[in-house]
Amino acid sequence: MDANVGQRDSHVQHLEQLCKEARSLWLKSAKVTDLIEVEKLYRSVWESTHNEMRNSSNVSASAHDVVHQQAGEKLAMILLQSRRPDEANSILKVLNFTCRLSSSVLNYPTGRSIAFVQQPRSSLSNTAPCRIWDQFLSKDELNCLLTAFYDPNAHYWTSHQYAVEPPSPYFSYLIPLDPETGRNEYGTIGSIIRRIQRQIAEWKPLVQQCTYCEMWAHNRPHATGHQLHFDSDNEGDGDVIRNPLVSTILYLTPGNDSVGGPSLITNQRRSSQHLADQGWYTPAVYNRLVAFDGKVLHGVIPGKGVAPVNQECMPCSSNRRVTLMLAFWKRITTLSESRQRQRMG
């Protein structure tokens, strides 16, 4: 083997390891000096790969490009969330990005002074594809959900081998709804679903006709976000793409509305001819219910800075963004139907 090739491969592996160390430190960062070190690591990788690609025509175009892209994207996010958009834009231009979310979104304000839609009959909320209700769940309902989802070592997560980076495969549960009788056969979670359904019906009356509620959850470190996406039946696989009538989020991190970034809900739909020109975001306030039109593009902004530690929380969960999602469907593909299609295909 060519000695130069071996040296280049070893160098790329070293850069990959630096990126892994940077991301690991970022996800568990507890003080500002941790983030300073994260930026130094990503910057060293970015500058090294950028100079090599600019000065040499012999650089391998596979793994080297991947680590170059990864370091650039992460460094740009750090810069954008710390009021340095000009340098971030220069990096994104090198990476051939043509657009990004605005700085006011990525470097979102913190604290409860953020304006958001809350009154269903207000003039603003008539145009917004979302609604918000605070202090939605009772103490007993909260305790039930916290037992199931709060601790990252809880049975729900370990039994599904849930992981954040790299992400575990998507999984969810379908809970049948009886539009005629409203009968509940699913205990506390069934009661919560029915109460949410009744609350949403004031805004979206057709939700009372839904036949299924899809349930899934996330338990993520502060710095992770979630890509912009559309909720869809069977992950959008198939000839006909269906969306839920309404999707909802329950925030379950006690005592802290600054862990993890805000949810971002836009006015963009699959049928839109242009990118979203309006967005609404809400911090992850404990015991808040957010409901939004199931057809719109939405996601989660990565948490900026260091997650504040709530002394009342369990240490393993104090810097994690815990959410439960419930989507209401008129029709959705069940697992048995999906398997039948696979056999037929």
SERO-4910 file (N, C-alpha, C, O; in steps of 0.05 Angstrom, whole numbers):
BEGIN
 pado doro    nc1    nc2    nc3   cac1   cac2   cac3    cc1    cc2    cc3    oc1    oc2    oc3
  Met    A     17    -24      0      0      0      0     17     25      0     38     26     13
  Asp    A      9     45    -15     23     71    -16     24     83     12      4     86     25
  Ala    A     49     90     20     52    102     47     36    128     50     26    133     71
  Asn    A     35    143     28     20    169     30    -10    164     34    -23    179     49
  Val    A    -20    143     21    -49    136     25    -54    128     53    -74    136     65
  Gly    A    -36    112     65    -39    103     92    -38    127    111    -53    128    131
  Gln    A    -21    146    106    -19    170    123    -44    186    122    -54    197    142
  Arg    A    -55    189     97    -80    205     93   -103    191    108   -119    205    121
  Asp    A   -105    165    106   -127    151    119   -125    154    149   -145    158    163
  Ser    A   -100    152    160    -96    156    188   -103    184    197   -115    188    219
  His    A    -96    203    180   -103    231    186   -133    235    187   -143    249    205
  Val    A   -147    224    168   -177    227    167   -189    214    191   -208    225    203
  Gln    A   -179    190    199   -189    177    223   -185    194    248   -202    195    266
  His    A   -162    208    249   -157    225    272   -177    248    272   -187    255    294
  Leu    A   -183    260    249   -203    282    248   -231    272    255   -246    286    268
  Glu    A   -238    248    246   -264    236    254   -266    233    284   -287    238    295
  Gln    A   -244    224    296   -244    221    325   -247    247    339   -261    249    360
  Leu    A   -235    268    329   -238    295    341   -267    304    339   -278    316    358
  Cys    A   -281    298    317   -309    306    314   -326    290    334   -345    302    346
  Lys    A   -320    265    338   -335    249    357   -331    260    385   -350    261    401
  Glu    A   -307    267    392   -301    278    419   -316    304    423   -326    310    444
  Ala    A   -316    321    402   -329    346    403   -359    343    408   -371    356    425
  Arg    A   -372    325    393   -400    321    396   -407    309    423   -427    316    435
  Ser    A   -391    290    432   -396    278    458   -395    299    480   -412    299    498
  Leu    A   -375    316    479   -372    337    499   -395    357    497   -405    367    517
  Trp    A   -404    363    473   -425    382    468   -451    372    481   -466    387    494
  Leu    A   -457    346    477   -482    335    487   -483    334    518   -505    334    530
  Lys    A   -460    332    531   -460    330    560   -448    355    573   -442    354    597
  Ser    A   -445    376    558   -432    400    568   -447    412    592   -472    413    592
  Ala    A   -432    419    612   -445    429    637   -436    458    644   -446    470    662
  Lys    A   -416    468    629   -406    495    634   -397    507    608   -391    493    589
  Val    A   -394    533    608   -387    548    584   -360    539    573   -356    538    549
  Thr    A   -341    533    591   -315    524    582   -316    498    565   -300    494    548
  Asp    A   -336    482    570   -340    458    554   -347    466    525   -336    454    506
  Leu    A   -364    486    522   -372    494    495   -348    508    481   -346    506    456
  Ile    A   -332    522    496   -308    534    484   -289    512    472   -278    515    451
  Glu    A   -287    490    487   -270    468    478   -283    454    454   -269    446    436
  Val    A   -309    452    454   -323    440    431   -318    457    406   -312    446    385
  Glu    A   -320    483    408   -315    500    385   -286    497    376   -281    496    351
  Lys    A   -267    496    394   -239    492    386   -235    467    370   -220    467    351
  Leu    A   -247    445    379   -244    419    366   -255    420    337   -242    412    318
  Tyr    A   -280    430    335   -292    432    308   -277    451    290   -274    446    266
  Arg    A   -267    473    302   -253    492    286   -226    481    275   -219    485    252
  Ser    A   -213    465    292   -188    453    283   -192    433    260   -176    432    241
  Val    A   -214    418    262   -220    399    240   -228    414    215   -219    408    193
  Trp    A   -245    435    218   -254    450    195   -230    463    181   -228    462    156
  Glu    A   -213    476    196   -190    490    184   -171    470    171   -160    476    149
  Ser    A   -167    448    183   -149    427    172   -160    417    145   -146    416    125
  Thr    A   -185    408    145   -196    397    121   -200    418     99   -196    412     76
  His    A   -207    442    107   -211    463     87   -185    470     74   -184    474     49
  Asn    A   -164    473     89   -138    479     77   -128    457     59   -117    462     38
  Glu    A   -132    432     67   -123    409     51   -138    408     25   -126    402      4
  Met    A   -164    412     26   -181    411      1   -174    434    -18   -176    431    -42
  Arg    A   -166    456     -6   -159    480    -23   -131    478    -35   -126    488    -57
  Asn    A   -113    464    -21    -85    464    -29    -76    438    -43    -54    437    -54
  Ser    A    -93    418    -43    -84    392    -54   -106    380    -71   -129    381    -65
  Ser    A    -98    368    -93   -117    354   -111   -116    325   -106   -131    310   -119
  Asn    A   -101    316    -86    -98    287    -81   -113    278    -56   -112    255    -48
  Val    A   -129    296    -44   -143    289    -20   -166    270    -27   -181    275    -46
  Ser    A   -169    249    -12   -191    230    -16   -218    245    -14   -222    261      4
  Ala    A   -236    238    -32   -262    253    -34   -285    239    -20   -308    246    -25
  Ser    A   -279    220     -3   -301    205     10   -303    213     40   -317    231     48
  Ala    A   -287    198     56   -288    203     85   -279    231     92   -289    243    111
  His    A   -260    241     76   -250    268     81   -272    289     77   -275    307     93
  Asp    A   -288    286     56   -310    304     51   -331    303     73   -342    323     81
  Val    A   -336    278     83   -356    275    104   -348    290    130   -364    304    141
  Val    A   -323    286    138   -314    299    163   -312    330    159   -317    345    177
  His    A   -305    338    134   -305    367    128   -333    379    130   -336    400    142
  Gln    A   -353    365    119   -380    374    121   -391    375    149   -403    394    158
  Gln    A   -385    353    164   -395    351    191   -383    373    209   -398    386    224
  Ala    A   -357    377    208   -345    398    224   -355    426    217   -360    442    234
  Gly    A   -358    430    191   -368    456    182   -396    462    192   -402    484    201
  Glu    A   -414    442    189   -442    446    198   -444    451    228   -458    469    237
  Lys    A   -429    435    243   -430    439    273   -418    465    281   -429    479    299
  Leu    A   -396    473    269   -383    498    276   -402    522    269   -404    541    284
  Ala    A   -415    520    246   -433    541    237   -456    544    257   -465    566    264
  Met    A   -467    521    267   -488    523    287   -479    537    313   -494    553    324
  Ile    A   -455    530    322   -445    543    346   -443    573    342   -450    589    359
  Leu    A   -433    581    318   -430    609    312   -457    624    310   -460    646    320
  Leu    A   -476    611    297   -502    623    294   -516    627    321   -531    646    325
  Gln    A   -511    608    339   -525    610    365   -509    626    385   -517    628    409
  Ser    A   -487    638    376   -472    656    394   -466    683    380   -446    696    385
  Arg    A   -486    691    363   -486    718    351   -462    723    333   -451    745    334
  Arg    A   -454    703    318   -432    707    298   -441    697    271   -428    679    260
  Pro    A   -462    709    260   -473    698    235   -455    702    211   -456    686    192
  Asp    A   -439    723    210   -422    728    187   -402    705    182   -400    695    159
  Glu    A   -388    697    203   -370    675    200   -384    649    193   -375    633    177
  Ala    A   -408    645    206   -423    621    200   -432    620    170   -431    600    157
  Asn    A   -440    643    160   -449    645    132   -426    639    113   -430    626     92
  Ser    A   -402    647    120   -379    641    103   -374    611    101   -368    601     80
  Ile    A   -377    598    124   -373    569    125   -395    555    108   -389    537     93
  Leu    A   -420    563    112   -442    551     98   -440    555     68   -448    538     52
  Lys    A   -429    578     60   -425    583     32   -405    564     20   -409    554     -3
  Val    A   -383    559     34   -363    539     25   -376    511     22   -369    496      4
  Leu    A   -395    505     40   -409    479     39   -432    478     19   -447    459     18
  Asn    A   -435    500      4   -456    502    -17   -484    503     -7   -503    495    -21
  Phe    A   -488    513     18   -515    518     27   -526    543     13   -511    562      9
  Thr    A   -551    542      7   -564    565     -7   -584    580     11   -592    602      6
  Cys    A   -592    567     33   -611    580     52   -608    567     79   -598    545     82
  Arg    A   -617    581     99   -617    571    127   -639    584    142   -651    604    133
  Leu    A   -645    574    166   -664    587    183   -652    614    193   -628    616    195
  Ser    A   -669    633    198   -660    659    206   -645    658    233   -650    640    249
  Ser    A   -628    678    238   -613    679    263   -632    683    287   -627    673    308
  Ser    A   -655    696    283   -674    700    305   -687    674    313   -697    672    335
  Val    A   -686    654    296   -697    628    302   -675    611    315   -679    600    337
  Leu    A   -652    609    302   -631    592    312   -619    603    338   -613    587    356
  Asn    A   -617    629    340   -607    641    365   -631    653    380   -633    676    386
  Tyr    A   -650    635    386   -676    642    397   -673    655    425   -654    649    439
  Pro    A   -691    673    432   -691    685    459   -699    664    479   -713    645    473
  Thr    A   -690    667    503   -697    648    525   -713    663    546   -713    688    547
  Gly    A   -727    647    562   -743    659    583   -772    660    575   -779    655    552
  Arg    A   -789    666    594   -818    665    590   -829    691    578   -853    695    576
  Ser    A   -811    709    570   -821    734    558   -827    731    528   -836    749    515
  Ile    A   -822    706    517   -827    701    489   -857    704    483   -874    693    498
  Ala    A   -863    717    462   -891    719    454   -899    694    439   -885    684    423
  Phe    A   -923    684    446   -933    660    432   -963    660    431   -976    676    446
  Val    A   -974    644    414  -1003    642    411  -1015    626    434  -1007    604    439
  Gln    A  -1034    638    448  -1046    623    470  -1077    624    470  -1090    604    475
  Gln    A  -1088    647    463  -1117    650    464  -1129    641    437  -1124    654    417
  Pro    A  -1145    620    437  -1155    609    412  -1172    629    396  -1174    626    372
  Arg    A  -1184    649    409  -1201    667    394  -1187    694    387  -1200    712    377
  Ser    A  -1162    696    392  -1148    720    385  -1144    722    355  -1145    702    341
  Ser    A  -1140    747    345  -1138    751    316  -1113    737    306  -1113    727    283
  Leu    A  -1091    737    322  -1066    724    313  -1070    694    310  -1062    682    291
  Ser    A  -1083    682    330  -1086    653    330  -1104    643    308  -1103    619    301
  Asn    A  -1121    660    296  -1138    652    274  -1121    645    249  -1130    629    233
  Thr    A  -1097    656    247  -1080    650    224  -1058    630    231  -1046    618    213
  Ala    A  -1053    625    256  -1032    607    264  -1042    578    262  -1065    572    269
  Pro    A  -1024    560    253  -1032    532    251  -1028    517    278  -1025    492    277
  Cys    A  -1028    531    300  -1022    518    326  -1038    531    349  -1047    554    346
  Arg    A  -1040    516    371  -1052    526    395  -1035    517    419  -1021    497    417
  Ile    A  -1037    531    441  -1021    525    465  -1039    526    490  -1055    544    493
  Trp    A  -1036    506    507  -1049    506    533  -1029    499    555  -1015    479    553
  Asp    A  -1026    516    574  -1007    511    596  -1021    498    620  -1045    499    623
  Gln    A  -1004    484    637  -1015    470    660  -1038    451    652  -1059    451    665
  Phe    A  -1033    436    631  -1055    420    620  -1061    395    636  -1085    388    640
  Leu    A  -1041    381    645  -1045    355    658  -1049    358    689  -1038    377    701
  Ser    A  -1063    340    700  -1065    339    730  -1039    328    742  -1023    317    727
  Lys    A  -1036    331    768  -1012    321    781  -1010    290    778   -988    280    773
  Asp    A  -1032    276    780  -1031    247    777  -1024    239    749  -1008    220    745
  Glu    A  -1035    253    729  -1028    247    701   -998    252    696   -985    236    683
  Leu    A   -988    274    707   -960    280    703   -942    259    716   -923    250    703
  Asn    A   -949    251    740   -933    230    753   -932    204    737   -911    191    736
  Cys    A   -955    197    725   -956    173    709   -938    175    685   -923    157    679
  Leu    A   -938    198    671   -921    202    647   -892    204    655   -875    194    640
  Leu    A   -886    217    677   -858    219    685   -846    192    692   -823    186    686
  Thr    A   -862    175    705   -853    148    711   -846    133    686   -826    117    686
  Ala    A   -861    137    665   -857    122    640   -835    133    623   -821    118    609
  Phe    A   -831    160    622   -815    172    602   -791    189    612   -773    195    596
  Tyr    A   -791    197    637   -772    218    646   -743    207    647   -725    219    637
  Asp    A   -740    184    660   -713    173    663   -704    159    637   -719    142    627
  Pro    A   -681    167    626   -672    154    601   -667    125    604   -663    111    584
  Asn    A   -666    115    628   -662     86    633   -688     72    639   -689     48    647
  Ala    A   -711     86    635   -737     73    640   -742     51    619   -730     51    598
  His    A   -760     34    626   -765     10    610   -773     18    581   -766      4    562
  Tyr    A   -789     39    578   -798     47    551   -774     51    533   -776     44    509
  Trp    A   -753     64    543   -730     70    526   -712     45    522   -704     39    499
  Thr    A   -706     31    543   -688      9    541   -700    -14    526   -685    -28    511
  Ser    A   -726    -19    528   -738    -41    514   -739    -37    484   -741    -56    468
  His    A   -737    -11    475   -737     -5    446   -708      2    437   -704      9    414
  Gln    A   -689     -1    455   -661      6    449   -659     34    437   -646     40    417
  Tyr    A   -673     52    450   -675     80    441   -647     93    443   -633     90    463
  Ala    A   -640    107    422   -614    122    421   -618    148    405   -636    150    389
  Val    A   -602    167    412   -604    194    399   -584    197    377   -592    204    354
  Glu    A   -559    192    381   -538    195    361   -519    171    362   -504    169    382
  Pro    A   -519    154    342   -538    154    319   -566    147    328   -570    132    347
  Pro    A   -586    157    314   -614    153    323   -623    125    319   -617    112    299
  Ser    A   -639    115    338   -652     89    335   -674     91    315   -684    113    310
  Pro    A   -682     69    302   -705     70    283   -730     81    296   -735     77    320
  Tyr    A   -745     95    280   -770    107    290   -790     85    298   -793     65    284
  Phe    A   -804     89    321   -824     71    329   -847     86    343   -842    107    355
  Ser    A   -871     77    340   -894     90    353   -915     69    358   -914     46    349
  Tyr    A   -935     77    374   -958     59    381   -984     72    370   -987     96    370
  Leu    A  -1001     54    361  -1028     63    352  -1049     55    372  -1051     32    380
  Ile    A  -1064     75    382  -1085     70    401  -1112     75    388  -1118     97    380
  Pro    A  -1128     54    385  -1154     57    372  -1172     76    387  -1173     76    412
  Leu    A  -1187     92    372  -1207    110    384  -1235    102    373  -1238     95    350
  Asp    A  -1254    103    390  -1281     96    382  -1297    122    381  -1306    133    401
  Pro    A  -1301    133    356  -1314    159    354  -1343    159    363  -1355    179    370
  Glu    A  -1355    135    363  -1384    133    370  -1388    134    400  -1405    149    410
  Thr    A  -1373    117    415  -1378    115    443  -1358    131    460  -1364    138    483
  Gly    A  -1334    136    449  -1313    149    465  -1303    132    488  -1291    142    507
  Arg    A  -1307    105    485  -1299     87    506  -1269     87    509  -1254     88    490
  Asn    A  -1259     86    534  -1230     85    540  -1223     58    552  -1233     50    573
  Glu    A  -1205     44    538  -1195     18    547  -1165     19    553  -1152     -2    555
  Tyr    A  -1154     43    555  -1125     45    557  -1116     62    582  -1095     74    581
  Gly    A  -1131     61    603  -1123     73    628  -1117    102    627  -1131    118    614
  Thr    A  -1095    110    641  -1088    138    643  -1082    150    616  -1091    173    610
  Ile    A  -1066    136    600  -1059    148    574  -1084    151    557  -1086    170    541
  Gly    A  -1102    132    559  -1127    135    544  -1143    159    553  -1155    173    537
  Ser    A  -1144    164    579  -1158    187    590  -1145    213    581  -1159    232    574
  Ile    A  -1119    214    580  -1104    238    571  -1111    243    542  -1116    266    534
  Ile    A  -1111    222    526  -1116    225    497  -1145    236    493  -1148    254    477
  Arg    A  -1164    225    508  -1192    235    505  -1194    264    513  -1210    279    501
  Arg    A  -1180    272    534  -1182    300    544  -1169    319    523  -1180    340    518
  Ile    A  -1147    310    512  -1134    326    491  -1153    329    467  -1156    350    455
  Gln    A  -1165    307    460  -1184    306    437  -1207    326    441  -1214    340    423
  Arg    A  -1218    326    465  -1240    345    471  -1230    374    470  -1244    391    461
  Gln    A  -1206    378    481  -1195    406    481  -1191    415    452  -1198    438    445
  Ile    A  -1179    399    435  -1173    406    408  -1199    411    392  -1199    427    373
  Ala    A  -1220    396    399  -1245    398    384  -1256    426    383  -1271    433    364
  Glu    A  -1249    443    402  -1258    471    401  -1246    485    378  -1257    505    368
  Trp    A  -1222    476    369  -1208    488    346  -1212    472    321  -1217    483    299
  Lys    A  -1209    445    323  -1212    427    300  -1234    407    306  -1228    385    316
  Pro    A  -1259    413    301  -1281    396    308  -1279    367    296  -1289    348    308
  Leu    A  -1266    365    273  -1265    338    260  -1247    318    276  -1248    295    270
  Val    A  -1232    328    295  -1215    310    311  -1232    290    326  -1222    268    332
  Gln    A  -1257    296    331  -1275    277    344  -1282    253    327  -1291    233    337
  Gln    A  -1277    255    301  -1282    233    283  -1257    215    278  -1259    196    263
  Cys    A  -1235    222    290  -1210    206    286  -1213    178    298  -1226    175    319
  Thr    A  -1201    159    285  -1203    131    293  -1178    120    306  -1179     99    318
  Tyr    A  -1156    135    304  -1131    126    317  -1117    150    329  -1118    172    318
  Cys    A  -1102    145    351  -1083    164    361  -1056    150    360  -1052    128    371
  Glu    A  -1036    163    347  -1009    152    345   -993    165    368   -994    189    371
  Met    A   -978    148    382   -962    158    405   -933    151    402   -926    128    396
  Trp    A   -916    171    406   -887    166    407   -874    187    426   -888    205    434
  Ala    A   -849    184    432   -837    201    452   -807    205    446   -795    190    430
  His    A   -795    225    458   -766    230    456   -755    238    483   -768    252    499
  Asn    A   -730    231    487   -715    238    511   -687    245    502   -670    227    499
  Arg    A   -682    271    499   -657    279    485   -641    299    501   -652    315    516
  Pro    A   -615    299    497   -598    320    510   -605    347    499   -617    350    478
  His    A   -597    367    514   -603    395    508   -595    404    480   -611    417    466
  Ala    A   -572    396    471   -561    407    446   -572    393    421   -566    402    398
  Thr    A   -588    372    424   -599    360    400   -625    373    392   -640    383    409
  Gly    A   -630    374    367   -655    384    356   -669    362    341   -664    339    346
  His    A   -687    370    324   -700    350    306   -705    364    279   -716    386    278
  Gln    A   -697    350    258   -698    363    231   -727    370    224   -746    358    234
  Leu    A   -730    391    208   -756    398    198   -768    375    182   -754    363    166
  His    A   -793    369    187   -806    346    174   -836    349    175   -847    366    188
  Phe    A   -849    331    159   -878    328    160   -884    302    174   -873    281    168
  Asp    A   -903    303    193   -914    277    204   -929    264    181   -946    276    168
  Ser    A   -924    238    177   -937    224    155   -941    195    161   -927    183    177
  Asp    A   -960    183    147   -966    155    151   -944    138    139   -935    142    117
  Asn    A   -934    118    156   -913    100    147   -888    115    137   -876    106    117
  Glu    A   -882    137    151   -858    153    144   -858    163    115   -837    167    103
  Gly    A   -883    167    104   -885    178     77   -880    157     55   -878    165     32
  Asp    A   -878    132     63   -873    111     43   -899    102     30   -918     95     44
  Gly    A   -900    102      4   -924     94    -10   -933    114    -31   -922    136    -32
  Asp    A   -953    106    -47   -962    124    -69   -978    147    -58   -977    169    -69
  Val    A   -994    143    -37  -1010    164    -25   -999    172      2   -996    155     20
  Ile    A   -991    197      5   -980    207     30  -1002    220     46  -1016    238     37
  Arg    A  -1006    209     70  -1026    219     88  -1013    232    113   -992    224    122
  Asn    A  -1026    253    123  -1017    267    147  -1039    265    168  -1062    262    162
  Pro    A  -1031    267    194  -1052    267    215  -1069    293    213  -1060    312    201
  Leu    A  -1092    292    224  -1109    316    225  -1096    336    244  -1094    360    237
  Val    A  -1087    327    267  -1074    344    286  -1052    329    300  -1055    305    307
  Ser    A  -1029    342    304  -1007    330    321  -1005    347    346  -1010    371    346
  Thr    A   -996    334    368   -993    348    393   -967    341    407   -955    320    401
  Ile    A   -958    359    424   -934    355    440   -940    361    469   -952    382    475
  Leu    A   -931    344    487   -932    349    516   -903    350    526   -887    332    521
  Tyr    A   -896    372    539   -869    376    549   -867    366    578   -883    373    595
  Leu    A   -847    348    583   -846    334    608   -819    337    623   -812    319    638
  Thr    A   -805    359    620   -781    364    636   -789    383    658   -794    406    654
  Pro    A   -790    373    683   -801    388    706   -784    413    712   -759    413    711
  Gly    A   -798    435    717   -786    459    729   -767    474    711   -753    491    721
  Asn    A   -766    468    685   -746    481    669   -756    484    640   -761    464    627
  Asp    A   -758    508    631   -767    513    603   -744    520    585   -748    529    563
  Ser    A   -719    517    595   -696    524    579   -679    499    571   -657    503    560
  Val    A   -689    475    576   -675    451    568   -684    444    540   -708    439    536
  Gly    A   -665    442    522   -672    437    494   -683    462    481   -693    480    494
  Gly    A   -682    462    454   -692    485    440   -722    485    437   -735    465    444
  Pro    A   -733    507    427   -762    508    424   -772    492    400   -756    486    381
  Ser    A   -797    484    400   -810    472    377   -815    494    357   -823    516    365
  Leu    A   -810    489    332   -816    508    310   -837    497    292   -834    475    281
  Ile    A   -858    512    288   -881    504    271   -883    525    249   -885    549    255
  Thr    A   -884    516    224   -884    535    202   -911    534    187   -929    518    194
  Asn    A   -914    551    167   -938    551    151   -934    536    124   -950    539    106
  Gln    A   -912    521    122   -906    507     97   -919    479     97   -918    465    117
  Arg    A   -932    472     75   -944    446     71   -931    433     47   -916    445     32
  Arg    A   -937    407     44   -926    393     21   -935    405     -5   -921    404    -25
  Ser    A   -958    417     -6   -969    430    -30   -958    458    -35   -963    469    -56
  Ser    A   -943    469    -16   -932    496    -18   -913    498    -42   -897    480    -47
  Gln    A   -915    520    -56   -896    525    -78   -871    540    -69   -852    542    -84
  His    A   -871    550    -45   -848    565    -34   -842    556     -6   -858    543      7
  Leu    A   -818    563      3   -810    557     30   -827    573     50   -839    593     43
  Ala    A   -828    563     74   -844    577     95   -836    606     98   -812    612     98
  Asp    A   -855    623    101   -849    651    106   -860    660    134   -857    684    141
  Gln    A   -871    641    149   -880    647    176   -874    623    194   -874    600    185
  Gly    A   -868    629    219   -862    607    238   -870    615    266   -871    639    272
  Trp    A   -877    596    282   -884    600    310   -868    581    327   -866    557    320
  Tyr    A   -855    591    348   -840    572    365   -849    575    394   -858    596    403
  Thr    A   -845    553    408   -853    553    436   -831    539    452   -823    517    444
  Pro    A   -823    550    475   -804    536    492   -817    511    504   -841    509    505
  Ala    A   -800    493    512   -810    467    524   -818    471    553   -805    460    571
  Val    A   -839    487    557   -848    492    584   -862    468    596   -879    455    583
  Tyr    A   -854    461    620   -865    437    634   -895    438    635   -907    458    642
  Asn    A   -907    416    628   -936    412    629   -951    430    609   -974    438    613
  Arg    A   -938    437    587   -950    452    565   -959    432    544   -945    413    537
  Leu    A   -983    437    533   -993    422    510   -993    441    486  -1004    463    486
  Val    A   -980    432    464   -981    446    439   -995    428    418   -988    404    416
  Ala    A  -1014    439    404  -1028    425    383  -1024    441    357  -1024    465    357
  Phe    A  -1019    426    335  -1015    440    309  -1027    424    286  -1030    399    288
  Asp    A  -1033    438    265  -1043    425    240  -1024    403    231  -1000    409    228
  Gly    A  -1034    379    228  -1016    357    221  -1004    358    194   -987    341    187
  Lys    A  -1011    377    177  -1000    379    150   -977    398    148   -966    400    126
  Val    A   -969    412    169   -949    433    166   -921    422    174   -918    404    190
  Leu    A   -901    435    162   -873    429    168   -865    439    196   -872    461    203
  His    A   -851    422    211   -844    430    238   -818    415    247   -809    397    233
  Gly    A   -807    423    269   -783    411    279   -776    423    306   -792    436    319
  Val    A   -751    417    315   -741    427    341   -714    440    336   -696    429    324
  Ile    A   -711    465    346   -686    479    344   -666    467    365   -674    464    388
  Pro    A   -641    462    357   -622    452    377   -619    471    401   -618    496    397
  Gly    A   -617    461    425   -614    477    448   -588    493    446   -567    481    439
  Lys    A   -588    518    453   -563    534    451   -551    537    479   -564    535    500
  Gly    A   -525    542    479   -511    546    504   -511    521    521   -513    499    511
  Val    A   -508    525    547   -508    502    566   -535    500    579   -547    520    587
  Ala    A   -545    476    581   -571    471    593   -570    478    622   -552    469    636
  Pro    A   -589    495    633   -589    500    661   -597    475    677   -614    459    667
  Val    A   -585    471    699   -590    447    715   -611    454    736   -608    472    752
  Asn    A   -633    438    737   -653    442    757   -647    424    781   -646    399    778
  Gln    A   -642    435    804   -634    420    827   -656    400    837   -650    381    851
  Glu    A   -681    405    828   -703    388    837   -705    363    819   -719    344    826
  Cys    A   -690    363    797   -693    340    778   -672    319    784   -652    324    797
  Met    A   -678    295    775   -658    273    777   -634    281    760   -637    291    738
  Pro    A   -610    276    770   -586    283    755   -585    272    727   -575    286    709
  Cys    A   -595    248    723   -593    236    696   -611    249    676   -607    245    652
  Ser    A   -631    264    685   -650    275    667   -652    306    667   -667    317    652
  Ser    A   -636    319    684   -640    347    688   -633    363    664   -644    386    661
  Asn    A   -617    353    646   -610    368    622   -620    355    596   -608    357    575
  Arg    A   -643    341    599   -654    327    576   -682    338    570   -698    345    588
  Arg    A   -688    340    545   -714    349    535   -732    325    531   -728    310    512
  Val    A   -752    322    548   -770    299    547   -797    307    536   -810    326    547
  Thr    A   -807    294    515   -832    301    503   -848    276    496   -836    256    489
  Leu    A   -874    279    497   -892    258    488   -909    270    465   -921    291    469
  Met    A   -910    256    443   -925    265    420   -950    247    416   -948    222    418
  Leu    A   -972    260    409   -997    245    404  -1010    258    379  -1016    281    378
  Ala    A  -1013    241    358  -1024    251    333  -1050    237    328  -1053    213    332
  Phe    A  -1070    252    318  -1097    242    314  -1102    238    284  -1098    256    267
  Trp    A  -1110    213    278  -1113    205    250  -1142    196    244  -1155    183    260
  Lys    A  -1151    204    220  -1176    192    211  -1171    164    200  -1187    146    203
  Arg    A  -1147    160    188  -1139    134    177  -1108    133    177  -1095    153    170
  Ile    A  -1097    110    185  -1068    107    185  -1062     77    181  -1077     60    189
  Thr    A  -1039     72    169  -1031     44    164  -1021     31    190  -1003     41    203
  Thr    A  -1034      9    197  -1025     -7    220  -1002    -25    213   -996    -28    189
  Leu    A   -988    -36    233   -965    -53    227   -973    -77    211   -958    -85    193
  Ser    A   -996    -89    217  -1005   -113    202  -1010   -106    173  -1004   -122    155
  Glu    A  -1022    -82    168  -1026    -74    140  -1000    -69    125   -997    -76    102
  Ser    A   -981    -57    140   -954    -52    127   -940    -78    120   -929    -80     99
  Arg    A   -942    -98    138   -929   -123    132   -942   -138    109   -929   -151     93
  Gln    A   -969   -135    107   -984   -147     85   -975   -135     59   -972   -149     39
  Arg    A   -971   -108     58   -962    -95     34   -935   -105     26   -929   -109      2
  Gln    A   -917   -108     46   -890   -117     40   -890   -145     28   -875   -151     10
  Arg    A   -908   -163     38   -909   -190     27   -920   -189     -1   -910   -204    -18
  Met    A   -940   -172     -6   -951   -170    -33   -931   -157    -52   -931   -164    -76
  Gly    A   -914   -140    -42   -894   -127    -59   -871   -145    -66   -853   -137    -81
***
